[in-house]
Amino acid sequence: MPDPLSSDSNSPAPPAASATFRANPALSPAVVGLGITEMGKVYGRTAPDFAADAVRRAVADAGLRTADLDGLLINSGVRNDLGLELARDLDLRDLRLLDYLQGYGSSAGAMVSFASLAVSSGLATTVACVFADAPLREGRGTGAAYAARKPPSGFDGLLVDAGLASVNARYALAARRHMTTYGTTSEQLGAVAVAQRGWAVRNPLAQLRTPITLADHQASRMIADPLHLLDCCLVSNGGIAVVVTTAERARDLAQPPVHVKGFAQAHPGYPDAGDSAFGLVSGAARSGPAALAMAGASIEDVDVAELYDCYTFTALLSVEDYGFCAKGEGGAFAESGALGPGGGRTAFNTGGGQLSSYYMWGMTPLSEAVIQARGQGGERQAPRNDLVLVSGNGGVLDHHSTLLLSPHAGS
Amino acid sequence: MPIARDAASAEFFDGTARGELLLRRCTGCGRISAPQARQCPDCAATEFTPAPASGAATLVSWAVPHDREGRPLTVAALVELAEGPWLRLRLTGVAEPAADLSAGLPLTVSFEAVADGETVPVVSVAREGRHETVDRIPAPQEGPTP
């Protein structure tokens, strides 16, 4: 089986940042604020509106004022309509760190990584990381929100001619390859959707809270065979921000600190040739072990895993790549009920994920992870939360980030 | 939907108009890459000469996007050419629900002229004994279109 991601070439060394954190625990990073705006079919507000709202909420949640921020990291959604002007909208002065980054669904993890490096190195003390998007328009279908907006030309035109203009169809190609290689079935993908709806039922923040069955999944209309409607995430208008500061500063703030224990990225760069692992192995196979090494933990230590789930398939593939089950056995793992409430040792996607709660790119798993690490999950709170994994995924399985969070300081 | 060429694809679409699928052969090491390659994956060279594909391919994966009424729109195929590179092309001549498809299925490249646009390569399931041949259609007439 082609599996360049797990080959022994270019194996990542544990990031040097771990040594920095251990050398000075006072400067180790922690998430201290979480801001979630009104979410879903919320019309009449732009992405910059949602972003500023999210930052104000995150700062207030931490017990801080916006003027306390000296760093701001920004990630815009599909419309690319969010930029450095946000600092002006928030009336921020004398920022020591201001940047925009784009790794699609891996961006939230990347922003927290860079904010962590910034506060632990003294570059800044208090950094907000924000994502916002407003692709939904009143009276238009959600499909239109992510539809291509210009006529095809050149090689991109061939993709459109092939029927691959939509991200749905491109993920369907990936899912089909996994299905024909490992025997993964549509019903097993459906088990992911059913399990996550089971969590969403318990999450007051979730947009879809009516329980579903496997039969509902199978009967839902086909979007891009093999993916049904219930294999696909929501589309949401809204914004989410977090505030990162040092462990020392976190002690005096309003919320229980959520310590950042490890982080890593991986961008596989699949070749368009026969040795490509496209659809079979994602970057999580690399970012997971690297982040765990930085945290000094193993996958068996993970109590809660918040996995990126733009599609059921993405979550299923991530479960394999992180090593919660063997490669190729994600389908059987999902079918066993391990992903639903009361499923097993690790609690997965406890808020309902992007499939059922809200779609804020990497901020969906990150926000639920912060809630779980704080022990504020209410009816959906996992019984153990000592180590919480956050997985980001961008492009068509092209970009991955992993974070490891914990309510506990120290190693 | 008609496709317009751009500078990067002009040579490629000159090829499709002649019934040729042009890959890129690295002038440094000879490796054959996909038509849109910018750099040789083996030696990082950026000079290529055009290399017509044989037209033989196999199916790697496929997807069937549907419209809102649940009707299949097309069969999108990820194919591996005999020369190595992968392409994403429309798979023609397959009856829904495409149940007869399987990974590794032999395919053949052919070409479809599109009104007001460039000629596009497509694939179909290879018939017995015809794997090496390429279905060709007459090149579209030069000149202004109505």
Interface residues (C-beta under 8 A of the other chain):
Chain A: G141 G143 P151 P152 S153 G154 F155 G157 L158 L159 V160 D161 A162 G163 L164 S166 N168 A169 R170 A172 L173 A174 R176 R177 T180 T181 R221 M222 I223 A224 D225 P226 L227 P271 D272 A273 G274 S276 F278 G279
Chain B: M1 I3 A4 R5 D6 A8 S9 F12 A34 P35 Q36 P41 V60 S61 W62 A63 V64 P65 H66 R68 G70 P72 L73 T74 V75 A76 A77 L78 E80 G84 P85 W86 L87 R88 L89 R90 P97 A98 S102 A103 G117 E118 V120 P121 V122
